[in-house]
Amino acid sequence: MTQTITLWSHKGGPNPWKVAILLEELGLPYETKFLDMQTEVKAQPYTDKNPNGRVPTIDDPNTGITLWESGAIIEYLIDHYDKSNSLTYPSFPEKYYCKQYLHFQTSGQGPYFGQAAWFNNFHPEKVQSAKDRYVNEIKRVTTVLDTILKDKDYLVGDKCTYADLSFVTWYQLAPYITGDTKIDFKGDYPHYYDWMERLTARPAVKKVLEDKQKASSG
Ligand SMILES: N[C@@H](CCC(=O)N[C@@H](CS)C(=O)NCC(=O)O)C(=O)O
């Protein structure tokens, strides 16, 4: 029997919830532990697990691993628990295309969307050029995805993989992170928009987004 995996998380931030989507999709037992961003995430004992002082981290008693960085955690969960390849491909070149898109998400989506969030909502001075730069990056990344998805339902092959799922939680925050700039995703990026509708209609994704909503309003 699979033992319960612990997911160290934060109520509002998107990266731990990205991992929660994979845990739900794979039907794994897990419990979420929320950390206070001001007092706990950059302090011991948490930094003994994750010296980078960020979430997510997982503890998996089934293998004894403690692992951080959401992309690495997703690869680990897929390698260890997706034995039927339900969310990946064992075949060449699809296996590497899934990795390509996950790397694009962790390096090309997450950090830029994160900076947009920072300059629109937290930076103490109003720096219009920085806001523009990162909102333009959101538009650019979405154009890339919209173009890739022009003639297909999912990024790799003909089924939903972990690569698709990794993009969901940052996009859910788009209305907040773009500040004064309202992006018309449905009108300007229709292929992206339909893809995101398909992903967010999945029961596991719906559940995690509801859990996130409850956690951040609770
Ligand atoms: N590259 C990391 C980014 C993790 C990250 O930035 N997490 C945010 C929450 S979504 C965090 O812990 N922020 C707290 C801080 O920066 O102090 C990953 O993908 O796991």
The ligand as a Gaussian input file, in Angstrom:
#p B3LYP/6-31G(d) Opt

LIG

0 1
 N       11.506000      27.148000      -9.085000
 C       10.727000      26.890000      -7.905000
 C        9.951000      28.128000      -7.529000
 C        9.277000      27.979000      -6.203000
 C        8.666000      29.276000      -5.711000
 O        9.069000      30.377000      -6.114000
 N        7.683000      29.151000      -4.819000
 C        7.066000      30.310000      -4.230000
 C        5.573000      30.022000      -3.975000
 S        4.698000      29.678000      -5.467000
 C        7.712000      30.588000      -2.884000
 O        8.051000      29.682000      -2.172000
 N        7.867000      31.854000      -2.529000
 C        8.342000      32.221000      -1.239000
 C        9.489000      33.177000      -1.295000
 O       10.000000      33.456000      -2.386000
 O        9.872000      33.621000      -0.223000
 C        9.785000      25.702000      -8.169000
 O        9.316000      25.574000      -9.310000
 O        9.527000      24.922000      -7.240000

